[in-house]
Amino acid sequence: MTPAGEYFYKKSLVLINDFDRLCMETVQLAKGVEQTLTIGYLKNYQGDELQQTIPCYQAKHPDVVLHILSGTHEELYNHLRTGKADLVINDLRRTPSERYVNCFLVNGNFYVELAVKNPLLQLDTLSMEDLKNTPCILISTKEESETEETFYREYMGVKSDFLFAESLEEAHLMVVSGRGFMPVEFIGKPHQRENMVGYVPVFQNGKQLQRQYYAFWRADTVKDYVEDFAALLEQSLLTEK
């Protein structure tokens, strides 16, 4: 490509992008109201299914403006309850309420993330008894740390002390530095972080621990395009499996 051709190509991409946005904003202005969809997901989510779903959804609903936010289990519940989020992808810790649509998505398989130097990585499986002397690293706000600790002790049977991180990246760094293990879930195979950490499945009573994930949205929502996002996400999750 000549310099002139390369210049024209680059500038044309900018123009195409601006034109697409102009068309979208013009349609929204003509309708008199902006169509938005706010999606909430868990801070410790590590898969790529959400990223795969968004482009598919935007192709189907080009007039809908997507907003994405993350949070802990309790934060996502409150976002949905107060209307800050239209749909949240969350684990199931409460009895399903008739006020919300409870769309089952998938069972997440539990693993522990450990630093590559940790000798526990040589084992095929681990139990919480094996990890009782290794601190458990959770992602949580200070206000919800007690709630998260209680859940992981009762549901996962964690026996060790807890350490808390405010973000997924901070939790990864704590693992890499050998401060403890982080419980993680994957739909398919773990997404390896080469030369930094490794993963071992967590078993209890001969079975790998699992956690159920749902898409939740208000049953009285008037946004008829909300359900489409859940359906596309479920399809991505099934493909991953």
C-alpha positions as CSV (number, residue, x, y, z in Angstrom):
1,M,0.0,0.0,0.0
2,T,1.3,3.4,-0.9
3,P,1.6,6.2,1.8
4,A,-1.4,7.9,0.2
5,G,-3.4,4.7,0.2
6,E,-2.5,3.9,3.9
7,Y,-3.5,7.5,4.9
8,F,-6.8,7.1,3.0
9,Y,-7.5,3.7,4.6
10,K,-6.8,4.9,8.2
11,K,-8.9,8.0,7.8
12,S,-11.8,6.0,6.2
13,L,-12.0,3.8,9.3
14,V,-12.4,6.9,11.5
15,L,-15.1,8.2,9.2
16,I,-16.9,4.8,9.2
17,N,-16.8,4.7,13.0
18,D,-18.1,8.3,13.2
19,F,-20.8,7.5,10.7
20,D,-22.0,4.4,12.6
21,R,-22.2,6.4,15.9
22,L,-24.0,9.3,14.1
23,C,-26.6,6.9,12.8
24,M,-27.1,5.2,16.2
25,E,-27.4,8.6,18.0
26,T,-29.8,9.9,15.3
27,V,-32.1,6.9,15.8
28,Q,-32.0,7.3,19.5
29,L,-32.9,11.0,19.2
30,A,-35.8,10.2,16.8
31,K,-37.2,7.8,19.4
32,G,-37.0,10.5,22.0
33,V,-35.4,8.2,24.6
34,E,-32.1,6.4,24.9
35,Q,-32.4,2.6,25.1
36,T,-29.9,1.3,27.6
37,L,-29.0,-2.0,29.2
38,T,-26.8,-2.1,32.3
39,I,-25.2,-5.5,32.9
40,G,-23.6,-6.4,36.2
41,Y,-21.1,-9.2,36.7
42,L,-19.0,-10.6,39.6
43,K,-15.6,-9.1,40.4
44,N,-14.0,-12.5,40.4
45,Y,-15.2,-13.5,37.0
46,Q,-12.4,-14.7,34.8
47,G,-14.0,-16.2,31.7
48,D,-14.4,-14.6,28.3
49,E,-18.0,-15.6,27.7
50,L,-19.2,-12.1,28.6
51,Q,-16.8,-10.5,26.1
52,Q,-18.1,-12.9,23.4
53,T,-21.7,-12.2,24.1
54,I,-21.5,-8.4,23.9
55,P,-20.6,-8.1,20.2
56,C,-23.3,-10.6,19.3
57,Y,-25.9,-8.6,21.3
58,Q,-24.8,-5.3,19.8
59,A,-25.2,-6.8,16.3
60,K,-28.8,-7.8,17.2
61,H,-29.7,-4.6,19.1
62,P,-27.5,-1.8,17.6
63,D,-29.8,0.8,19.1
64,V,-29.2,-0.3,22.7
65,V,-26.4,1.4,24.6
66,L,-24.7,-1.1,26.9
67,H,-23.3,-0.2,30.3
68,I,-21.1,-2.7,32.2
69,L,-20.4,-2.8,36.0
70,S,-18.9,-5.3,38.4
71,G,-19.5,-6.0,42.0
72,T,-19.6,-8.5,44.8
73,H,-22.6,-10.8,45.3
74,E,-24.3,-8.3,47.6
75,E,-23.4,-5.3,45.5
76,L,-24.9,-6.9,42.4
77,Y,-28.1,-7.8,44.3
78,N,-28.5,-4.3,45.5
79,H,-27.8,-2.9,42.1
80,L,-30.6,-5.0,40.7
81,R,-33.0,-4.2,43.6
82,T,-32.4,-0.4,43.3
83,G,-32.5,-0.3,39.5
84,K,-28.9,0.5,39.0
85,A,-28.5,-2.6,36.9
86,D,-31.1,-4.2,34.5
87,L,-29.5,-7.7,34.5
88,V,-26.9,-9.2,36.8
89,I,-24.9,-12.4,36.4
90,N,-24.5,-13.7,39.9
91,D,-24.2,-16.9,42.0
92,L,-27.2,-18.3,43.8
93,R,-27.1,-17.7,47.5
94,R,-30.8,-16.9,48.2
95,T,-34.0,-18.7,47.6
96,P,-35.2,-17.5,44.2
97,S,-37.8,-14.7,44.5
98,E,-40.8,-14.2,42.3
99,R,-39.9,-10.5,41.9
100,Y,-37.1,-11.5,39.6
101,V,-36.6,-13.8,36.6
102,N,-34.1,-16.4,37.6
103,C,-32.5,-17.8,34.5
104,F,-30.1,-20.6,35.2
105,L,-26.9,-20.3,33.2
106,V,-24.3,-22.8,34.2
107,N,-22.5,-24.7,37.0
108,G,-19.0,-23.3,37.6
109,N,-16.3,-25.8,38.6
110,F,-14.2,-24.8,41.6
111,Y,-10.4,-24.6,41.4
112,V,-7.7,-23.0,43.5
113,E,-5.2,-20.6,41.9
114,L,-1.7,-21.1,43.3
115,A,1.7,-19.6,42.6
116,V,3.8,-21.8,40.3
117,K,6.3,-22.4,43.0
118,N,3.7,-23.9,45.3
119,P,4.3,-27.7,45.8
120,L,0.5,-28.2,46.0
121,L,0.3,-27.8,42.2
122,Q,1.8,-31.3,41.9
123,L,-1.4,-32.8,43.2
124,D,-4.2,-33.8,40.9
125,T,-6.9,-32.6,43.3
126,L,-7.1,-30.7,46.6
127,S,-9.5,-30.6,49.5
128,M,-10.0,-27.8,52.0
129,E,-8.4,-29.9,54.5
130,D,-5.2,-29.9,52.4
131,L,-5.4,-26.1,52.3
132,K,-6.1,-25.5,56.0
133,N,-2.7,-23.9,56.6
134,T,-2.8,-21.7,53.4
135,P,-4.7,-18.4,53.6
136,C,-7.7,-18.0,51.3
137,I,-7.7,-14.8,49.2
138,L,-11.1,-13.3,48.4
139,I,-12.2,-10.3,46.5
140,S,-14.5,-8.2,48.6
141,T,-15.1,-4.7,50.0
142,K,-14.3,-4.2,53.7
143,E,-18.0,-3.8,54.5
144,E,-18.8,-7.2,53.0
145,S,-15.7,-9.2,54.1
146,E,-17.5,-10.8,57.0
147,T,-20.4,-12.0,54.7
148,E,-18.0,-13.4,52.1
149,E,-16.0,-15.2,54.8
150,T,-19.1,-16.8,56.3
151,F,-20.2,-18.0,52.8
152,Y,-16.9,-19.5,51.9
153,R,-16.6,-21.3,55.3
154,E,-20.1,-22.7,55.2
155,Y,-20.4,-23.4,51.4
156,M,-16.9,-24.4,50.4
157,G,-15.7,-25.5,53.8
158,V,-12.7,-23.2,53.9
159,K,-10.7,-23.9,57.1
160,S,-7.8,-21.4,56.8
161,D,-7.5,-17.7,57.5
162,F,-8.7,-15.1,55.0
163,L,-7.0,-12.3,53.1
164,F,-9.0,-9.8,51.1
165,A,-8.3,-7.9,47.9
166,E,-10.3,-5.1,46.3
167,S,-9.8,-6.2,42.7
168,L,-9.1,-9.3,40.7
169,E,-5.7,-8.1,39.6
170,E,-4.7,-7.4,43.3
171,A,-5.8,-10.9,44.2
172,H,-3.7,-12.4,41.3
173,L,-0.7,-10.5,42.6
174,M,-1.2,-11.8,46.1
175,V,-1.3,-15.3,44.7
176,V,1.8,-14.8,42.6
177,S,3.7,-13.5,45.6
178,G,2.8,-16.7,47.5
179,R,0.5,-15.2,50.1
180,G,-2.2,-17.8,49.7
181,F,-4.7,-19.4,47.3
182,M,-7.6,-17.9,45.5
183,P,-10.8,-19.9,44.9
184,V,-11.9,-19.6,41.2
185,E,-14.5,-21.1,39.0
186,F,-14.3,-22.0,35.3
187,I,-16.9,-23.3,32.9
188,G,-14.4,-25.3,30.7
189,K,-10.7,-25.6,31.3
190,P,-8.9,-23.1,33.4
191,H,-7.5,-20.0,31.6
192,Q,-3.8,-20.5,32.3
193,R,-1.7,-17.5,33.3
194,E,1.6,-18.8,31.9
195,N,4.6,-18.9,34.3
196,M,2.7,-17.2,37.0
197,V,0.0,-19.4,38.5
198,G,-1.5,-22.9,38.2
199,Y,-4.9,-24.4,39.0
200,V,-5.9,-27.5,40.9
201,P,-9.6,-28.7,41.1
202,V,-11.2,-28.7,44.6
203,F,-13.0,-31.9,45.6
204,Q,-15.3,-32.6,48.5
205,N,-16.7,-36.1,49.2
206,G,-15.3,-37.4,45.9
207,K,-16.9,-34.7,43.7
208,Q,-15.6,-31.4,42.4
209,L,-17.2,-28.5,44.1
210,Q,-19.5,-26.4,41.9
211,R,-21.5,-23.2,42.2
212,Q,-24.6,-22.3,40.3
213,Y,-24.7,-19.1,38.2
214,Y,-27.9,-17.3,37.1
215,A,-28.9,-14.3,35.1
216,F,-31.3,-12.2,37.2
217,W,-33.6,-9.4,36.1
218,R,-36.7,-7.8,37.5
219,A,-39.9,-9.6,36.5
220,D,-41.7,-6.3,35.9
221,T,-39.0,-4.9,33.6
222,V,-40.4,-3.0,30.5
223,K,-37.2,-3.5,28.5
224,D,-38.1,-6.4,26.3
225,Y,-34.5,-6.7,25.0
226,V,-33.1,-7.8,28.4
227,E,-33.9,-11.4,28.0
228,D,-32.1,-11.6,24.7
229,F,-28.8,-10.8,26.5
230,A,-29.3,-13.7,28.9
231,A,-30.1,-16.1,26.0
232,L,-27.0,-15.1,24.1
233,L,-24.8,-15.4,27.2
234,E,-26.3,-18.9,27.9
235,Q,-25.4,-19.9,24.3
236,S,-21.8,-18.7,24.8
237,L,-21.5,-20.7,28.0
238,L,-22.8,-23.8,26.4
239,T,-20.2,-23.4,23.6
240,E,-17.5,-23.0,26.2
241,K,-18.5,-26.3,27.8
